[in-house]
Amino acid sequence: MEHVGEVCANLLAALQVASTIQDIGVYGTTNLAAAMTKVPQPNLTTQEAWQAGDDIGQPGQLDPAERAIVGQLRENGHIIREVENRNIEKTPDILVDGEPTELKTVDAGGGKIAIFNKLKKAELKGGQAPNVLIDARATTISVDEAREEMESYLSKSRGVLQRVTIWLANGQKVTWPDGYEGL
């Protein structure tokens, strides 16, 4: 164990040299940054270990709309893990900073009732996750319309959902409960 730090330092130096020679990245991440997240860190806390393992799982499990959401969450500094076996009931799409989260999208033609319907679907059969993120950025739904539909649904819900974030056009968002900053 005493040589782990030295090995990591040597590996890091080699990666830095390789990075300057070939600075090719994937999804906005340089090879150096990707390699550094995979270097063993023997003295990590549980939270640091979670962050070091940031991964979006097996290719093809998230659809393109969900991958776009994951990309935005990562840009916003969140740690994302894809959940395996999503075919099983009550399985969230992803973990955001360790929290089970269900992803929903509203297509460009979706009206304000789409928010109500997406929340209903998220809570169906006991809910797949207590946290829901609805991406309605492609719509013209206003903040007031989104809030009205969200509150209309939540007033009738079974209480399964704990936190809701709705992304709207122009970077606006609606969140629930009061005081929750959202994703």
N, C-alpha and C positions, 0 to 999 in steps of 0.2 A: 504494500500500500504506500510505502514511503516514496516510491518512484513514480507514482501516478501523476503527480503534479509536473514532474520533469518531462514525462512522456507527453502529457497534454500540451505543455509549452512548446516542445519540439514539433509536435503535430500542428499546432497553431502556426508556428513559424513557417513550416512547409506549405500549409494551406494559404498563407498570406502571399508567399512567393508565387504559388500556382495561380492564385486569384489575379495577380497583376499581369501574368502572362496570358491568361484566358479568363477574362471577366465576363462570363456569360451567366445570365440569371434565368430563373424560371418564375413566372408570375410576379415579377418585380423584386425577387429576392436573389441576391448574388450567390454564386457557388460558395463563397467564403462564409456568408451568413448562414446558409443552409448547413454547411459542414460543422460550423461552430455549435449549432443547436444539437448536433448528434454526438459531440465529444463527451465521453463519460465525465460526470461531475460527482465524485464520491461523497462530498459533504453537503449535499443539497437538502433543504427542508422539503416537506411535502409539497408546499405551494411552488417552490422553485422547481421541483421535479416535474410537477404538472406542466409548468411553462416550458421546460426543456423538452417535453414530449409533444409539443404542439404539432398536430397532424390532422389531416382531414380524411384519413382512412383510405380504404381501397378505392381505386379509380372506378368511376361509373356508378357509384351508389347514390350520389347526389345528382339531381337533374341540373341542367344549365342555370335555371332561375335560382335554385338553391345555392349553386356554386357562386353566383354573383353576390348573393347575400353574404356568404362566407367571406368572399373577398373584401366586401365593404366592412364587415365586422373586424377582420384582421387589420385593415387600414386604420380602423378606429382604436386599435390596440388591444383587442380581445384575443384570448387564447381559445382556439377552436379544436374540438375533437369530434370526429364523426362517430356515430354509434353503429356498431355492427348489428346484424340480424334485424334490420328495420322491417322485415316482413312480419315479425311477431307483433301481436297486439300490444298496445301501450308502450311502445318504444319511441323515445324522442328522436328527432332527426339528428341533432347535434348536442354537444355540451358546450356552452359558452361560459368560459371562466369556471368550469366545473359544474355549471347548473344545467339540468335537462331543459332543452328548448325545442319547441315545435316551430317549423318554418312554414309560412303560408304566403302565397303571392296572389295579387289581384291584377288581372290583365288590363290592358289599356281601355277596353270597352266596359270594364266593371264599374257599376254605379255604387252609390253609398251603401245599398243593401248588401253588397259583396262583403263589407266589413262584418256585418251581423252574421252572414253565412259562414265566413271563414272562422269566426270565433265559435260558432255552433259546431262546425266540423272538428275543430281542435279539441273541443270538450266531449265529443261523441264517445260513447263507451268508456267513460271514466277518465278520458283525457290521456294523451300520449306524454304530456309534459305539463308541469305547472306554469311554465313560462311560454308565451307565444310572441313571435315576431311576425308581423304581417307587413310585407313589402307592397305598398300601393303607390310607389313612385311613378309608375307608368300611367296613373289615372289623373283625373282632374278633381278628385275628391278633396274637399276643403277640410281644414282643421275642424271647423264646427260640425260638418257632416260626419266626419270620422268619429269625433267625440260623441255625437248624438247616437250613432249606431252602436258604438262600443258600450255606452252606458245603457242603452236600450237592451242589449243582449245581457250584459252583466246583471241587470236588475232582475232577470228571470233565470239566471244560470244556477247551477247546482253548487257553486262555490269551489269547483275543481281548480280553476285558473287562479294563480296567485299574482302574476305580473303580465302585463300586456304592453307591447311597443308596436306602434303603427308608423311606418315610414311613409311620408307623403312627398309629393313633388317639391322642388326647391329646398330640400334639406329640412323641411318641417317634420315634426313628429308629434304624436299623441301618445301619452302613457297612462297607465293605471297600475296601482292605486296612486292617490295623491302623494306627492313627495318622491315618487319613484322617477329617477332620471331617464330610465329606459336604456336600450341598447343603441 
